[in-house]
Amino acid sequence: MKTARSTRIPGAAVHAPKRAEQREPGVWQRFAQQWDYQSMILPSILFLIIFSYIPMWGVLLAFKEYDLFAGFAASPWVGTLHFRMFFESPEFWLIMRNTICISLLKLAVGFPAPIVLALMLNEVANMAFKRVVQTITYIPHFISWVVVSGLVFSMLAVDGGAVNGLLLQLSLIDRPVNWLSVPEYFWAILVSAGVWKEIGFGSIVYLAAIAGIDPALYEAASLDGASRFKQIFLITIPSIAPVIIIFLILGVGNILHAGFEDILLLTQNLNNGILMPYAEVIDTYVYQMGIINQRYSYATATGLFKSVISVLLLLIANYTARKLGKASLW
């Protein structure tokens, strides 16, 4: 039986059916198609432009000798004078030591604390107990640092303080200690108060990431004989590793942000400068120079120095994470 084959005459052109060329819509067309979504984010964009981008013009103040009466435009240009004054000031190395040490302590203690809390809460089977613990740990985030500093002073008070009372009952100390008058204790008090305030709220993101893990992975691990402890290290932590890396990158970028409100309240309420050799950081120094001493250009230069270093650290951390094949911001 012969099969019919199509014959093709050499040199004959084969005409394919023409398809209508579809042009992708332009930016403004897509914007018009998504007008309802765009209108929802428009207030946020305007907020960023008005309060974040337009004020960036003020960084030029760092290169001028600002005269309050002459105005911004008429103030004389001095170049990098204020930067050199800050680098050559006797407080520079003390401020940098305090800023870096406090930031590293907050990163070393405060960064893993929400992760550990989220892992522990994820293993709790009693939902009522889990909700109670979550509520108790979330509430401090919504408490003002003014109230938190008052609680710290009350707990560490010499007369009637809870900490001194407990240590006396346990015979760990012979007499009450004035904790806030010993500069060497300030870093530990500051970091402990910050962890207590933010640990619950910080664990929300990690709990959400853990909730997105496929339960079949835990079932397969249980069938293979893996204990719950091994499942945490083999399944849970690797699954939420991208979230952890993202927050670690942001933490490295904020390494020069040792805090402002917490340090200011815990030191100024004492009405003395006994803690300043351990408490003076860049942010409090900018406040002291700019608001108290009215050295606006000098304070702007100091703040700009901190911002530039923070951006460089963020870029380095993001580049390193991307080169290692891990998650990154961009």
VEXMAR-912900 format. One record per residue (C-alpha): x, y, z; residue number from 1; residue in one letter. Coordinates in steps of 0.1 Angstrom, whole numbers, plus 2048, in hexadecimal, padded with zeros to 3 digits. Layout:
# residues N
xx->X yy->Y zz->Z nr->NUM rest->A
...
//
This chain:
# residues 330
xx->800 yy->800 zz->800 nr->1 rest->M
xx->80F yy->821 zz->7F5 nr->2 rest->K
xx->80D yy->83F zz->80B nr->3 rest->T
xx->807 yy->861 zz->7FC nr->4 rest->A
xx->823 yy->87A zz->801 nr->5 rest->R
xx->822 yy->89F zz->7FD nr->6 rest->S
xx->837 yy->8AB zz->7E0 nr->7 rest->T
xx->849 yy->8CC zz->7E2 nr->8 rest->R
xx->855 yy->8DE zz->7C3 nr->9 rest->I
xx->879 yy->8EA zz->7C7 nr->10 rest->P
xx->87B yy->910 zz->7C9 nr->11 rest->G
xx->857 yy->914 zz->7D2 nr->12 rest->A
xx->851 yy->92B zz->7F0 nr->13 rest->A
xx->83E yy->91E zz->80D nr->14 rest->V
xx->826 yy->938 zz->81A nr->15 rest->H
xx->820 yy->935 zz->840 nr->16 rest->A
xx->800 yy->944 zz->84D nr->17 rest->P
xx->805 yy->967 zz->859 nr->18 rest->K
xx->800 yy->96F zz->87E nr->19 rest->R
xx->7F5 yy->990 zz->88A nr->20 rest->A
xx->812 yy->9A0 zz->89D nr->21 rest->E
xx->808 yy->9A7 zz->8C1 nr->22 rest->Q
xx->819 yy->9C5 zz->8D0 nr->23 rest->R
xx->81E yy->9C6 zz->8F5 nr->24 rest->E
xx->80C yy->9E2 zz->906 nr->25 rest->P
xx->821 yy->9FF zz->912 nr->26 rest->G
xx->827 yy->A0B zz->935 nr->27 rest->V
xx->80B yy->A24 zz->935 nr->28 rest->W
xx->7F3 yy->A0B zz->925 nr->29 rest->Q
xx->7FB yy->9F2 zz->941 nr->30 rest->R
xx->7F7 yy->A0E zz->95A nr->31 rest->F
xx->7D5 yy->A16 zz->94C nr->32 rest->A
xx->7CA yy->9F2 zz->94D nr->33 rest->Q
xx->7D5 yy->9EF zz->971 nr->34 rest->Q
xx->7C8 yy->A11 zz->97D nr->35 rest->W
xx->7B5 yy->A02 zz->99B nr->36 rest->D
xx->7D5 yy->9F1 zz->9A8 nr->37 rest->Y
xx->7EB yy->A0F zz->9A0 nr->38 rest->Q
xx->7D3 yy->A26 zz->9B2 nr->39 rest->S
xx->7D7 yy->A11 zz->9D2 nr->40 rest->M
xx->7FD yy->A15 zz->9D3 nr->41 rest->I
xx->7FE yy->A39 zz->9C7 nr->42 rest->L
xx->7FA yy->A48 zz->9EB nr->43 rest->P
xx->818 yy->A33 zz->9F6 nr->44 rest->S
xx->82D yy->A3F zz->9D8 nr->45 rest->I
xx->824 yy->A63 zz->9E0 nr->46 rest->L
xx->82D yy->A5E zz->A04 nr->47 rest->F
xx->850 yy->A50 zz->9FB nr->48 rest->L
xx->856 yy->A6D zz->9E2 nr->49 rest->I
xx->84B yy->A88 zz->9FA nr->50 rest->I
xx->85B yy->A7B zz->A1A nr->51 rest->F
xx->878 yy->A66 zz->A0E nr->52 rest->S
xx->885 yy->A73 zz->9EC nr->53 rest->Y
xx->87E yy->A98 zz->9ED nr->54 rest->I
xx->890 yy->A9C zz->A0F nr->55 rest->P
xx->8AF yy->A8C zz->A01 nr->56 rest->M
xx->8B7 yy->AAE zz->9F2 nr->57 rest->W
xx->8BF yy->AB7 zz->A16 nr->58 rest->G
xx->8DF yy->AA2 zz->A16 nr->59 rest->V
xx->8F0 yy->AC0 zz->A06 nr->60 rest->L
xx->8EE yy->ACF zz->A28 nr->61 rest->L
xx->90B yy->AB9 zz->A32 nr->62 rest->A
xx->922 yy->ACC zz->A19 nr->63 rest->F
xx->917 yy->AEE zz->A25 nr->64 rest->K
xx->91C yy->B04 zz->A44 nr->65 rest->E
xx->8F7 yy->B08 zz->A4A nr->66 rest->Y
xx->8EC yy->B2A zz->A55 nr->67 rest->D
xx->8C9 yy->B2A zz->A64 nr->68 rest->L
xx->8C3 yy->B4F zz->A5B nr->69 rest->F
xx->8D3 yy->B4E zz->A38 nr->70 rest->A
xx->8C0 yy->B2F zz->A2E nr->71 rest->G
xx->8C9 yy->B0F zz->A1C nr->72 rest->F
xx->8D3 yy->B1E zz->9FA nr->73 rest->A
xx->8E7 yy->B3B zz->A07 nr->74 rest->A
xx->8FB yy->B26 zz->A20 nr->75 rest->S
xx->920 yy->B24 zz->A16 nr->76 rest->P
xx->92E yy->B04 zz->A07 nr->77 rest->W
xx->949 yy->AF3 zz->A1C nr->78 rest->V
xx->94D yy->AD2 zz->A0A nr->79 rest->G
xx->958 yy->AB4 zz->A20 nr->80 rest->T
xx->961 yy->ACA zz->A3E nr->81 rest->L
xx->947 yy->ABB zz->A55 nr->82 rest->H
xx->950 yy->A97 zz->A4B nr->83 rest->F
xx->974 yy->A9E zz->A54 nr->84 rest->R
xx->96A yy->AAE zz->A75 nr->85 rest->M
xx->956 yy->A8F zz->A7E nr->86 rest->F
xx->972 yy->A77 zz->A75 nr->87 rest->F
xx->98B yy->A8C zz->A88 nr->88 rest->E
xx->975 yy->A91 zz->AA7 nr->89 rest->S
xx->980 yy->A80 zz->AC7 nr->90 rest->P
xx->95E yy->A6F zz->ACA nr->91 rest->E
xx->960 yy->A5E zz->AA8 nr->92 rest->F
xx->970 yy->A3D zz->AB2 nr->93 rest->W
xx->95B yy->A3B zz->AD2 nr->94 rest->L
xx->93B yy->A40 zz->ABE nr->95 rest->I
xx->945 yy->A27 zz->AA3 nr->96 rest->M
xx->94E yy->A0D zz->ABE nr->97 rest->R
xx->92D yy->A11 zz->AD0 nr->98 rest->N
xx->919 yy->A11 zz->AB0 nr->99 rest->T
xx->929 yy->9F2 zz->AA1 nr->100 rest->I
xx->92A yy->9DE zz->AC2 nr->101 rest->C
xx->906 yy->9E5 zz->ACB nr->102 rest->I
xx->8FB yy->9DD zz->AA7 nr->103 rest->S
xx->90E yy->9BD zz->AA6 nr->104 rest->L
xx->900 yy->9B2 zz->AC8 nr->105 rest->L
xx->8DD yy->9BA zz->ABC nr->106 rest->K
xx->8E3 yy->9A6 zz->A9C nr->107 rest->L
xx->8F3 yy->989 zz->AAE nr->108 rest->A
xx->8D8 yy->986 zz->AC9 nr->109 rest->V
xx->8BA yy->997 zz->ABA nr->110 rest->G
xx->8BC yy->988 zz->A97 nr->111 rest->F
xx->8BA yy->963 zz->AA0 nr->112 rest->P
xx->8A2 yy->968 zz->ABD nr->113 rest->A
xx->882 yy->96B zz->AA8 nr->114 rest->P
xx->88D yy->94D zz->A93 nr->115 rest->I
xx->891 yy->938 zz->AB2 nr->116 rest->V
xx->86F yy->944 zz->AC0 nr->117 rest->L
xx->85E yy->93C zz->A9F nr->118 rest->A
xx->86D yy->919 zz->A9E nr->119 rest->L
xx->862 yy->913 zz->AC2 nr->120 rest->M
xx->83F yy->91F zz->ABC nr->121 rest->L
xx->83C yy->90A zz->A9D nr->122 rest->N
xx->842 yy->8EB zz->AB2 nr->123 rest->E
xx->827 yy->8F3 zz->ACB nr->124 rest->V
xx->809 yy->8DC zz->AC6 nr->125 rest->A
xx->7F2 yy->8ED zz->ADF nr->126 rest->N
xx->7E2 yy->90A zz->ACB nr->127 rest->M
xx->7D4 yy->91C zz->AE9 nr->128 rest->A
xx->7F7 yy->91D zz->AFA nr->129 rest->F
xx->806 yy->928 zz->AD8 nr->130 rest->K
xx->7EF yy->945 zz->AD4 nr->131 rest->R
xx->7F5 yy->951 zz->AF8 nr->132 rest->V
xx->81B yy->950 zz->AF3 nr->133 rest->V
xx->817 yy->962 zz->AD2 nr->134 rest->Q
xx->802 yy->97D zz->AE1 nr->135 rest->T
xx->819 yy->982 zz->AFF nr->136 rest->I
xx->838 yy->985 zz->AE8 nr->137 rest->T
xx->827 yy->99C zz->ACE nr->138 rest->Y
xx->81A yy->9B6 zz->AE7 nr->139 rest->I
xx->83C yy->9C6 zz->AF0 nr->140 rest->P
xx->841 yy->9D1 zz->ACC nr->141 rest->H
xx->823 yy->9E8 zz->ACF nr->142 rest->F
xx->830 yy->9F7 zz->AF0 nr->143 rest->I
xx->842 yy->A19 zz->AEC nr->144 rest->S
xx->867 yy->A1B zz->AF6 nr->145 rest->W
xx->85D yy->A35 zz->B0F nr->146 rest->V
xx->849 yy->A1B zz->B21 nr->147 rest->V
xx->863 yy->A00 zz->B1C nr->148 rest->V
xx->87E yy->A17 zz->B2A nr->149 rest->S
xx->868 yy->A1D zz->B49 nr->150 rest->G
xx->864 yy->9F7 zz->B4E nr->151 rest->L
xx->88A yy->9F2 zz->B4B nr->152 rest->V
xx->890 yy->A0D zz->B65 nr->153 rest->F
xx->876 yy->9FE zz->B7C nr->154 rest->S
xx->883 yy->9DA zz->B79 nr->155 rest->M
xx->8A8 yy->9E5 zz->B7E nr->156 rest->L
xx->8A1 yy->9FD zz->B9A nr->157 rest->A
xx->8B6 yy->9FA zz->BB9 nr->158 rest->V
xx->898 yy->9FE zz->BD1 nr->159 rest->D
xx->87D yy->9E5 zz->BC9 nr->160 rest->G
xx->88A yy->9DB zz->BA7 nr->161 rest->G
xx->87F yy->9B8 zz->B9B nr->162 rest->A
xx->8A2 yy->9AE zz->B8F nr->163 rest->V
xx->8B4 yy->9B7 zz->BAF nr->164 rest->N
xx->898 yy->9A7 zz->BC4 nr->165 rest->G
xx->89B yy->986 zz->BB1 nr->166 rest->L
xx->8C1 yy->986 zz->BB2 nr->167 rest->L
xx->8C0 yy->98D zz->BD8 nr->168 rest->L
xx->8A7 yy->971 zz->BDD nr->169 rest->Q
xx->8BE yy->959 zz->BCA nr->170 rest->L
xx->8DD yy->965 zz->BDE nr->171 rest->S
xx->8EF yy->96E zz->BBE nr->172 rest->L
xx->8F6 yy->992 zz->BCA nr->173 rest->I
xx->8FD yy->99F zz->BED nr->174 rest->D
xx->8ED yy->9C2 zz->BE8 nr->175 rest->R
xx->8D8 yy->9D3 zz->BCD nr->176 rest->P
xx->8EB yy->9DE zz->BAE nr->177 rest->V
xx->8E5 yy->9FE zz->B9B nr->178 rest->N
xx->8E6 yy->9EE zz->B79 nr->179 rest->W
xx->8E0 yy->A0D zz->B65 nr->180 rest->L
xx->8FD yy->A1F zz->B76 nr->181 rest->S
xx->917 yy->A05 zz->B6A nr->182 rest->V
xx->920 yy->A0D zz->B45 nr->183 rest->P
xx->92D yy->9EA zz->B3F nr->184 rest->E
xx->909 yy->9DC zz->B43 nr->185 rest->Y
xx->8F8 yy->9F4 zz->B2B nr->186 rest->F
xx->8FD yy->9E0 zz->B0B nr->187 rest->W
xx->8EE yy->9C1 zz->B1B nr->188 rest->A
xx->8D1 yy->9D4 zz->B29 nr->189 rest->I
xx->8CA yy->9E6 zz->B07 nr->190 rest->L
xx->8CC yy->9C6 zz->AF2 nr->191 rest->V
xx->8B7 yy->9B2 zz->B0B nr->192 rest->S
xx->89C yy->9CD zz->B0B nr->193 rest->A
xx->89C yy->9CE zz->AE5 nr->194 rest->G
xx->899 yy->9A9 zz->AE1 nr->195 rest->V
xx->87C yy->9A7 zz->AFA nr->196 rest->W
xx->86A yy->9C2 zz->AE7 nr->197 rest->K
xx->86E yy->9B5 zz->AC3 nr->198 rest->E
xx->872 yy->98F zz->AC5 nr->199 rest->I
xx->84D yy->987 zz->AC2 nr->200 rest->G
xx->846 yy->99F zz->AA6 nr->201 rest->F
xx->865 yy->994 zz->A93 nr->202 rest->G
xx->85A yy->970 zz->A94 nr->203 rest->S
xx->83A yy->977 zz->A80 nr->204 rest->I
xx->84C yy->976 zz->A5F nr->205 rest->V
xx->85E yy->955 zz->A67 nr->206 rest->Y
xx->83E yy->945 zz->A73 nr->207 rest->L
xx->82E yy->94E zz->A52 nr->208 rest->A
xx->84B yy->940 zz->A3F nr->209 rest->A
xx->849 yy->920 zz->A53 nr->210 rest->I
xx->824 yy->91D zz->A4D nr->211 rest->A
xx->82C yy->91C zz->A27 nr->212 rest->G
xx->841 yy->8FC zz->A2A nr->213 rest->I
xx->832 yy->8DD zz->A19 nr->214 rest->D
xx->826 yy->8C6 zz->A35 nr->215 rest->P
xx->82F yy->8A8 zz->A1F nr->216 rest->A
xx->854 yy->8AF zz->A26 nr->217 rest->L
xx->84E yy->8AA zz->A4B nr->218 rest->Y
xx->83A yy->88A zz->A45 nr->219 rest->E
xx->856 yy->87C zz->A2F nr->220 rest->A
xx->870 yy->885 zz->A49 nr->221 rest->A
xx->85B yy->874 zz->A64 nr->222 rest->S
xx->859 yy->854 zz->A4F nr->223 rest->L
xx->87F yy->855 zz->A4B nr->224 rest->D
xx->882 yy->856 zz->A71 nr->225 rest->G
xx->88D yy->87A zz->A75 nr->226 rest->A
xx->885 yy->889 zz->A97 nr->227 rest->S
xx->874 yy->8AB zz->A9B nr->228 rest->R
xx->896 yy->8BA zz->AA4 nr->229 rest->F
xx->8A5 yy->8AD zz->A84 nr->230 rest->K
xx->887 yy->8B9 zz->A6F nr->231 rest->Q
xx->88E yy->8DD zz->A7C nr->232 rest->I
xx->8B1 yy->8DC zz->A6E nr->233 rest->F
xx->8AB yy->8C8 zz->A4F nr->234 rest->L
xx->889 yy->8D7 zz->A44 nr->235 rest->I
xx->87D yy->8F5 zz->A57 nr->236 rest->T
xx->89D yy->90A zz->A57 nr->237 rest->I
xx->8A7 yy->903 zz->A33 nr->238 rest->P
xx->884 yy->90B zz->A28 nr->239 rest->S
xx->884 yy->92D zz->A38 nr->240 rest->I
xx->8A8 yy->934 zz->A30 nr->241 rest->A
xx->8A0 yy->94E zz->A15 nr->242 rest->P
xx->88B yy->963 zz->A2D nr->243 rest->V
xx->8A7 yy->960 zz->A47 nr->244 rest->I
xx->8C1 yy->96C zz->A2E nr->245 rest->I
xx->8AC yy->98A zz->A23 nr->246 rest->I
xx->8A8 yy->996 zz->A47 nr->247 rest->F
xx->8CD yy->990 zz->A4D nr->248 rest->L
xx->8D6 yy->9A5 zz->A2F nr->249 rest->I
xx->8C0 yy->9C1 zz->A3D nr->250 rest->L
xx->8D0 yy->9BC zz->A5F nr->251 rest->G
xx->8F3 yy->9C0 zz->A51 nr->252 rest->V
xx->8E7 yy->9E0 zz->A3E nr->253 rest->G
xx->8DB yy->9EE zz->A60 nr->254 rest->N
xx->8FC yy->9E6 zz->A72 nr->255 rest->I
xx->901 yy->A0B zz->A79 nr->256 rest->L
xx->8DE yy->A10 zz->A86 nr->257 rest->H
xx->8E4 yy->A07 zz->AAA nr->258 rest->A
xx->8C4 yy->A17 zz->AB6 nr->259 rest->G
xx->8B9 yy->A3A zz->ABF nr->260 rest->F
xx->899 yy->A3B zz->AD3 nr->261 rest->E
xx->8A2 yy->A1E zz->AEB nr->262 rest->D
xx->8C5 yy->A2C zz->AF2 nr->263 rest->I
xx->8B9 yy->A50 zz->AF6 nr->264 rest->L
xx->89E yy->A46 zz->B0F nr->265 rest->L
xx->8B4 yy->A2E zz->B23 nr->266 rest->L
xx->8CF yy->A48 zz->B27 nr->267 rest->T
xx->8BE yy->A6A zz->B2A nr->268 rest->Q
xx->8A7 yy->A5F zz->B45 nr->269 rest->N
xx->8C5 yy->A5B zz->B5C nr->270 rest->L
xx->8CE yy->A80 zz->B58 nr->271 rest->N
xx->8F3 yy->A79 zz->B58 nr->272 rest->N
xx->90D yy->A6F zz->B3F nr->273 rest->G
xx->91B yy->A51 zz->B50 nr->274 rest->I
xx->90F yy->A39 zz->B35 nr->275 rest->L
xx->919 yy->A4F zz->B17 nr->276 rest->M
xx->93B yy->A3E zz->B12 nr->277 rest->P
xx->928 yy->A1E zz->B0A nr->278 rest->Y
xx->907 yy->A2D zz->AFD nr->279 rest->A
xx->911 yy->A48 zz->AE5 nr->280 rest->E
xx->90A yy->A3C zz->AC1 nr->281 rest->V
xx->907 yy->A4D zz->AA0 nr->282 rest->I
xx->8E2 yy->A54 zz->AA2 nr->283 rest->D
xx->8E3 yy->A63 zz->AC5 nr->284 rest->T
xx->902 yy->A77 zz->ABB nr->285 rest->Y
xx->8EF yy->A86 zz->A9D nr->286 rest->V
xx->8D2 yy->A8F zz->AB4 nr->287 rest->Y
xx->8EA yy->A9F zz->ACD nr->288 rest->Q
xx->8FD yy->AB3 zz->AB2 nr->289 rest->M
xx->8DF yy->ABC zz->A9C nr->290 rest->G
xx->8C2 yy->AC2 zz->AB4 nr->291 rest->I
xx->8D3 yy->ACB zz->AD5 nr->292 rest->I
xx->8F2 yy->ADD zz->AC8 nr->293 rest->N
xx->8E2 yy->AEA zz->AA8 nr->294 rest->Q
xx->8FF yy->AE0 zz->A92 nr->295 rest->R
xx->8E9 yy->AD6 zz->A75 nr->296 rest->Y
xx->903 yy->AD1 zz->A5A nr->297 rest->S
xx->91A yy->ABD zz->A70 nr->298 rest->Y
xx->8FD yy->AA6 zz->A7B nr->299 rest->A
xx->8F2 yy->AA2 zz->A57 nr->300 rest->T
xx->915 yy->A98 zz->A4D nr->301 rest->A
xx->917 yy->A7E zz->A69 nr->302 rest->T
xx->8F5 yy->A70 zz->A5F nr->303 rest->G
xx->8FF yy->A6F zz->A3A nr->304 rest->L
xx->91F yy->A5C zz->A43 nr->305 rest->F
xx->90A yy->A42 zz->A55 nr->306 rest->K
xx->8F1 yy->A3F zz->A38 nr->307 rest->S
xx->90D yy->A3A zz->A1E nr->308 rest->V
xx->91E yy->A1F zz->A32 nr->309 rest->I
xx->8FD yy->A0E zz->A38 nr->310 rest->S
xx->8F5 yy->A0D zz->A12 nr->311 rest->V
xx->918 yy->9FF zz->A0B nr->312 rest->L
xx->914 yy->9E4 zz->A25 nr->313 rest->L
xx->8F2 yy->9DB zz->A16 nr->314 rest->L
xx->900 yy->9D8 zz->9F4 nr->315 rest->L
xx->91D yy->9C2 zz->A00 nr->316 rest->I
xx->906 yy->9AB zz->A13 nr->317 rest->A
xx->8EE yy->9A8 zz->9F6 nr->318 rest->N
xx->90A yy->9A1 zz->9DE nr->319 rest->Y
xx->91A yy->987 zz->9F4 nr->320 rest->T
xx->8F9 yy->975 zz->9F9 nr->321 rest->A
xx->8F2 yy->975 zz->9D3 nr->322 rest->R
xx->915 yy->968 zz->9CC nr->323 rest->K
xx->911 yy->94C zz->9E5 nr->324 rest->L
xx->8F1 yy->941 zz->9D2 nr->325 rest->G
xx->8DA yy->94B zz->9EF nr->326 rest->K
xx->8BC yy->962 zz->9EF nr->327 rest->A
xx->8C2 yy->987 zz->9EA nr->328 rest->S
xx->8AF yy->9A8 zz->9E9 nr->329 rest->L
xx->8B6 yy->9AD zz->9C3 nr->330 rest->W
//
